[in-house]
Amino acid sequence: MAFRLGLELIEMASVLFINRVYPPAPGATGEMLRDLAVRLIGRGHEITVLTTSFEKAPCNGVFDGVRVVRISAAFSRAGFLHRALSYLLMIPRFLIRALWLPRHDFVVTKTDPPMLAVLGPMLATFKGCRVVHWAQDLYPEVAEELGVLPKGNPVTRLLKTVSTYALRRCDAVVSIGRCMTRRLRDRGVAFSRIHEIPNWAPRLESPDRSGFRARHGLEGDFVVQYSGNLGLAHEFDTLLETAFRLREQPVVFLVVGSGPRLAELIEASRLRGLANIRFLPSQPSEGLADSLAAADAHWVSLRSALCGLVVPSKVYGALASGRPVVFAGPASSEAARLIKEHGAGVVVEPGRAADLAGAILDWLADPAAHQVVCRKAMLAGSTETADDAAKSFEEMLGQTARKPAARS
């Protein structure tokens, strides 16, 4: 490995990324990892991805220049205990397989499965590499706030102690937002080792907006779309109340996706008689552009307690589609700040359904004003791209290589 001096970029590095999913396995973290890995290959780096097996993918191989190594690791969503056990067993399997791989200049862990950050310092000790943690979520705090782990429980305290120790021992930690940086600082991670690299929007080419709307009977309606995973971190009471307030208006709330709270949302909308909430399954990647462009506005939400622990990445795709975002969540979240700084939508705290209903009615009544905010959304959505992230990642690797190792 050779590095240029000063502020110039790193010439070439070998990097091992570790994450539970990688395409063709579904999952947003895997999709982003592929986007970044392919671009780093294009910039002259050697990239290996260590991930889990997937029935539709060969075990090992080189794809788009990226060497993919898969381990056998059963994963169950049958319940909390099964999922926790699945995650727990993955970490030693990742460690053993990584130890058998050739030495890399850098090892980058993500947050799928949770607590994967603990691998970094171990591999640094045995392999003499630099370690980076690319934080998409912060555990165990996320599990605490969602009620998966009890606050103050000895097991929870132990997990946080171990996680904090691992983060402090990383040579660099990648934060995906300013709100997350604050959380990392609260953990005692040195500011000089935190690098903010936001997530980015998927590539959306030639969307067929009218075709999608015609296929699903949406012509003539103002469509507010929620697209993506319906997870525990997201807040839906405000969406239900806003839909109730607009039930007599030509406004449709279109929920596209799946997740643990889908059945709950379907049942809640049925009990309240909200025929203006419709549901579609997750769209294939080749149909994502059509789906996102079919909306007149996008709905994104986040529970206030999770600010900085989670940054909803779906906001980037929503903005890139050229549609304003209705965000029900904390104002200090990176998503909220992006929307407000570009005037690309409306931000309110969860529960303020009247304000959100009013904003939607304003756009419905004034198409010209709606087009103005659509253009602002498109501009906001173009501020972060996968190419930008690859360049920032490369700069981060170069800066990390020039600093003393964290373990020293």
DAQUIVEN-V422978 format. One line per field, one symbol per residue. psi: psi as a letter, one per 40 degrees, with the letter a starting at -180 (. if undefined). burial: b if it has 24 or more other C-alpha atoms within 12 Angstrom, else e. A space follows every 10 residues. Layout:
psi->???
burial->???
This chain:
psi->hhiiiaeiih dhihhhihid ihiehihddd dddddddddd ddeeihhhhh aiihdeiidi ihhfehhhhh ihhhhhedid dddddddddd ddddddddde iihidihhia fhiieededd ddddddefii ihhghdihie dddddeedhh heiddddddd ddddddddei dihhieiddd ddddddeehh deehhhgiii iihhhgigdd dddddefehe ihhhhhhahg ideihedddd dddddedeif hhhhhhaiie eddddddddd defgeehihi ihiideeddd dddeidiihh ihhdeehedh hheedddddd efiihhhgah deiddddddd deffaihiii efdddddddd dddddgdddd dddddddddd eedhiddddd dddddddddd deiiide.
burial->eeeeeeeebb ebbbbbbbbb bbbbebbbbb bbbbbbbbbb bebbbbbbbb bbbbeeeeee eeeeebbbbb bbbebeeeee eeeeebbbbb bbbbbebbbe bebbbbbbbb bbbbbbbbbb bbbbeebebb bbbbbbbbbb bbbbbbeebe eeeeebeebb eebbbbbbbb bbbbbbbbbb bbbbeebebe bebbbbbbbb bbbbeeeebe ebbeeeebee bbbbbbbbbb bbbbbbbbbb bbbbbbeebe bbbbbbbbee ebeebbeebe eeebbbbbbe ebeeeebbbb bbbbbbbbbb bbbbbbbbbb bbbbbbbbbb bbbbbbbbbb bbbbbbbbbb ebbbbbbbbb bbbebbbebb bebbeeeeeb eebbbbbbbb bbbbbbbebb bbbbbbbbbb bbeebbee
